[in-house]
Amino acid sequence: MADANALIADLSRQVQANDVESGKITLTKLKFPKIWMLDIPTGPDAPSESVALAATALELGVLLSVADDDLDAFARNLSQLKPYYAALSSRGAPASERKCHVLGLNLMHLLVDNRLSEFHAELELLSDEEAGTPYVSFPILLERQLMVGSYDEVLNAGSNLPDPSYDFFMDNLLETVRDSIADCVEVSYKSMKLSDAVTMMKFESTAELQEYVQEKREDWIVEGDKLTFQPPPMGSKAVDIPSMNLIAQSLSYATELERIV
């Protein structure tokens, strides 16, 4: 237990210092058989202190995976962590100081992946106190803004994050929102000034917008300070179908069949 406490203290310092590589080494040590901190049973016979320590280690693992931009590790650590949260809650143990932070990051993950049914299922498990914390209320507000199409408010939310760790998910969400705005713009306008497009899509500069166009909107045309949108491809209209030719061919086929019979 003493070894585990020392390693968790090291891991906490490494996460705070954003020392990802050292943190990954420390987290791996916590999985060694002699330490086995991340494989402690969660049943009623398990010591509460051990369960709490395992939860702390996994919470730090979640934060470390976000700093490492590793969604797979994030999902693994969170999946391992949930039984410990349930065990501690069933014993009436106080929630850890990182719990709402972790729960908020999970909500951000679900929101970015558009897994809204899971998002709302997680909300049902939260207490009013947890839902009211900045860590959790932030993704809840974002989801409401997305549902009503308040994209401008979602884009502005990037400057009011409850913690820098939310940047990882917010960047992905902003890209999704920008794509949605771009889809609306190109069917609503024939052209617009570059400066207006920069403002509308919340880019920092014209250069950022031009980079976005090159990467994702090759059919947009940049000419000087003007951005022109190509009209979306349309399906064939009735006037485009050579109906008289088709009728003539059909009559010809019918005549030939009549001769054969």
C-alpha positions as CSV (number, residue, x, y, z in Angstrom):
1,M,0.0,0.0,0.0
2,A,2.9,2.3,0.8
3,D,4.4,1.7,-2.7
4,A,1.0,2.5,-4.3
5,N,0.6,5.7,-2.3
6,A,4.0,6.9,-3.4
7,L,3.3,6.0,-7.1
8,I,0.0,7.8,-7.0
9,A,1.6,10.9,-5.5
10,D,4.2,10.8,-8.3
11,L,1.4,10.3,-10.9
12,S,-0.5,13.3,-9.5
13,R,2.6,15.5,-9.8
14,Q,3.2,14.3,-13.3
15,V,-0.4,15.0,-14.4
16,Q,-0.3,18.5,-12.9
17,A,3.0,19.1,-14.7
18,N,1.6,17.7,-18.0
19,D,4.5,15.2,-18.0
20,V,2.8,12.6,-20.2
21,E,5.6,10.2,-20.8
22,S,6.6,9.9,-17.1
23,G,3.0,9.6,-16.1
24,K,2.5,6.7,-18.5
25,I,5.4,4.9,-17.0
26,T,4.1,5.5,-13.5
27,L,0.6,4.3,-14.4
28,T,2.1,1.1,-15.9
29,K,3.9,0.5,-12.6
30,L,0.6,0.7,-10.8
31,K,-0.5,-2.3,-12.8
32,F,2.3,-4.6,-11.7
33,P,1.3,-7.7,-9.8
34,K,3.1,-6.5,-6.6
35,I,1.2,-3.3,-6.6
36,W,-2.1,-4.4,-8.4
37,M,-3.7,-1.1,-7.6
38,L,-5.8,-1.1,-10.7
39,D,-7.3,-4.6,-10.2
40,I,-8.7,-4.3,-6.7
41,P,-12.1,-6.0,-6.2
42,T,-15.0,-3.6,-5.6
43,G,-17.2,-5.9,-3.5
44,P,-18.3,-5.2,0.0
45,D,-15.3,-7.0,1.5
46,A,-12.8,-4.8,-0.3
47,P,-11.1,-2.3,2.0
48,S,-12.5,1.2,1.3
49,E,-9.0,2.7,1.4
50,S,-7.8,0.4,-1.4
51,V,-10.9,1.1,-3.5
52,A,-10.5,4.9,-3.1
53,L,-6.8,4.6,-4.0
54,A,-7.6,2.6,-7.1
55,A,-10.2,5.2,-8.1
56,T,-7.7,8.0,-7.6
57,A,-5.1,6.2,-9.8
58,L,-7.7,5.7,-12.6
59,E,-8.9,9.3,-12.4
60,L,-5.3,10.4,-12.9
61,G,-5.1,7.9,-15.8
62,V,-8.2,9.5,-17.4
63,L,-6.6,13.0,-17.1
64,L,-3.3,11.7,-18.4
65,S,-5.0,10.1,-21.5
66,V,-6.6,13.4,-22.3
67,A,-3.2,15.2,-22.1
68,D,-1.9,12.5,-24.4
69,D,-4.8,12.9,-26.9
70,D,-5.4,9.2,-26.5
71,L,-9.1,8.4,-26.8
72,D,-8.7,4.7,-26.5
73,A,-6.8,5.0,-23.2
74,F,-9.4,7.5,-22.0
75,A,-12.2,5.0,-22.7
76,R,-10.3,2.2,-21.0
77,N,-9.5,4.1,-17.8
78,L,-13.1,5.4,-17.6
79,S,-14.5,2.0,-18.0
80,Q,-12.3,0.6,-15.2
81,L,-13.1,3.6,-13.0
82,K,-16.9,3.4,-13.0
83,P,-17.2,0.2,-10.8
84,Y,-15.0,2.0,-8.2
85,Y,-17.2,5.0,-8.2
86,A,-20.2,2.7,-7.8
87,A,-18.6,0.9,-4.9
88,L,-17.6,4.1,-3.1
89,S,-21.1,5.5,-3.6
90,S,-22.8,2.4,-2.2
91,R,-20.6,2.8,0.9
92,G,-21.6,6.4,1.4
93,A,-18.0,7.5,0.9
94,P,-17.6,11.2,-0.1
95,A,-16.9,11.8,-3.8
96,S,-13.3,12.6,-4.8
97,E,-12.4,16.1,-5.8
98,R,-11.7,14.9,-9.4
99,K,-15.0,13.0,-9.9
100,C,-17.0,15.8,-11.5
101,H,-14.0,16.8,-13.6
102,V,-13.8,13.2,-15.0
103,L,-17.6,13.0,-15.4
104,G,-17.6,16.3,-17.3
105,L,-14.8,15.0,-19.7
106,N,-16.8,11.9,-20.3
107,L,-19.9,14.0,-21.3
108,M,-17.7,16.0,-23.6
109,H,-16.4,12.8,-25.2
110,L,-20.0,11.6,-25.8
111,L,-21.1,14.9,-27.2
112,V,-18.2,15.1,-29.7
113,D,-19.0,11.6,-30.8
114,N,-22.7,12.5,-31.2
115,R,-23.6,9.6,-28.8
116,L,-26.5,11.6,-27.4
117,S,-28.5,8.7,-26.0
118,E,-25.5,7.7,-23.9
119,F,-25.0,11.4,-23.0
120,H,-28.5,11.6,-21.6
121,A,-28.2,8.3,-19.9
122,E,-25.1,9.6,-18.0
123,L,-27.1,12.7,-17.0
124,E,-29.7,10.5,-15.4
125,L,-27.0,9.1,-13.0
126,L,-25.8,12.5,-11.8
127,S,-27.0,14.2,-8.6
128,D,-28.2,17.8,-8.7
129,E,-25.0,18.9,-7.0
130,E,-22.8,17.1,-9.6
131,A,-24.8,18.5,-12.5
132,G,-24.4,22.0,-11.1
133,T,-20.6,22.0,-11.0
134,P,-18.8,24.0,-13.7
135,Y,-17.2,20.8,-15.0
136,V,-20.5,19.1,-15.7
137,S,-22.8,22.1,-16.4
138,F,-20.5,23.2,-19.2
139,P,-21.1,20.1,-21.5
140,I,-24.8,20.2,-20.5
141,L,-25.1,23.8,-21.8
142,L,-23.2,23.0,-24.9
143,E,-25.6,20.1,-25.8
144,R,-28.6,22.4,-25.4
145,Q,-27.0,25.1,-27.6
146,L,-26.2,22.4,-30.3
147,M,-29.8,21.1,-30.2
148,V,-31.2,24.5,-30.9
149,G,-28.6,25.4,-33.5
150,S,-26.9,28.2,-31.5
151,Y,-23.6,27.5,-33.2
152,D,-22.2,31.0,-32.5
153,E,-22.6,30.4,-28.8
154,V,-20.9,27.0,-29.0
155,L,-18.0,28.6,-30.8
156,N,-17.7,31.3,-28.2
157,A,-17.7,28.8,-25.4
158,G,-14.2,27.8,-26.3
159,S,-13.0,30.9,-24.4
160,N,-14.8,29.9,-21.2
161,L,-13.6,26.3,-20.5
162,P,-13.8,25.1,-16.9
163,D,-10.4,23.5,-17.3
164,P,-7.6,23.4,-19.9
165,S,-8.2,19.6,-20.3
166,Y,-11.5,20.4,-22.1
167,D,-9.5,21.8,-25.0
168,F,-8.9,18.3,-26.3
169,F,-12.6,17.7,-26.9
170,M,-13.6,21.3,-27.6
171,D,-11.2,21.5,-30.6
172,N,-13.0,18.5,-32.1
173,L,-16.4,19.9,-31.4
174,L,-15.5,23.3,-32.9
175,E,-14.4,21.5,-36.1
176,T,-17.8,19.7,-36.2
177,V,-19.7,23.0,-35.7
178,R,-17.6,24.8,-38.3
179,D,-18.4,22.1,-40.8
180,S,-22.1,22.6,-40.0
181,I,-21.9,26.3,-40.5
182,A,-20.0,25.8,-43.8
183,D,-22.7,23.5,-45.0
184,C,-25.4,26.2,-44.3
185,V,-23.3,29.0,-45.7
186,E,-22.6,27.4,-49.1
187,V,-26.3,26.9,-49.8
188,S,-27.4,30.2,-48.4
189,Y,-25.0,32.5,-50.2
190,K,-23.4,32.7,-53.7
191,S,-20.5,34.6,-52.3
192,M,-19.3,36.7,-49.4
193,K,-16.3,38.7,-48.2
194,L,-13.5,36.7,-46.7
195,S,-13.6,38.9,-43.6
196,D,-17.3,38.0,-43.1
197,A,-16.6,34.3,-43.4
198,V,-13.8,34.6,-40.9
199,T,-16.1,36.2,-38.4
200,M,-19.0,33.8,-39.1
201,M,-16.9,30.7,-38.7
202,K,-14.8,32.1,-35.7
203,F,-11.4,31.8,-37.3
204,E,-8.6,33.9,-35.9
205,S,-7.4,35.1,-39.4
206,T,-8.0,34.9,-43.1
207,A,-5.1,32.5,-43.3
208,E,-6.9,30.0,-41.1
209,L,-10.0,30.2,-43.3
210,Q,-7.9,29.7,-46.4
211,E,-6.3,26.7,-44.8
212,Y,-9.7,25.3,-44.0
213,V,-10.9,25.8,-47.6
214,Q,-7.8,24.0,-48.9
215,E,-8.3,21.0,-46.6
216,K,-12.1,20.6,-46.6
217,R,-13.8,22.8,-49.2
218,E,-11.9,22.4,-52.4
219,D,-15.0,23.6,-54.4
220,W,-14.9,27.0,-52.7
221,I,-13.2,29.7,-54.8
222,V,-11.0,32.4,-53.1
223,E,-10.5,35.4,-55.4
224,G,-8.9,38.4,-53.7
225,D,-11.0,39.3,-50.7
226,K,-14.0,37.4,-52.0
227,L,-15.2,33.8,-51.3
228,T,-17.5,32.2,-53.9
229,F,-19.4,29.0,-53.3
230,Q,-20.1,26.5,-56.0
231,P,-23.8,25.6,-56.3
232,P,-24.5,22.1,-55.0
233,P,-24.9,19.4,-57.7
234,M,-28.5,19.1,-58.7
235,G,-30.4,16.0,-59.9
236,S,-31.7,15.8,-63.4
237,K,-34.8,17.9,-64.0
238,A,-37.8,16.7,-66.1
239,V,-36.8,19.1,-68.9
240,D,-33.3,17.5,-69.1
241,I,-34.8,14.1,-69.9
242,P,-35.1,13.4,-73.7
243,S,-38.7,12.4,-73.5
244,M,-39.5,12.6,-77.2
245,N,-36.5,10.4,-78.1
246,L,-37.5,7.8,-75.4
247,I,-41.1,7.8,-76.8
248,A,-39.9,7.3,-80.3
249,Q,-37.6,4.4,-79.3
250,S,-40.4,2.8,-77.3
251,L,-42.8,3.0,-80.3
252,S,-40.1,1.5,-82.5
253,Y,-39.6,-1.4,-80.2
254,A,-43.3,-2.0,-80.0
255,T,-43.6,-2.0,-83.8
256,E,-40.7,-4.5,-84.1
257,L,-42.3,-6.8,-81.5
258,E,-45.6,-6.6,-83.3
259,R,-43.9,-7.7,-86.6
260,I,-42.3,-10.6,-84.8
261,V,-45.5,-11.8,-83.3
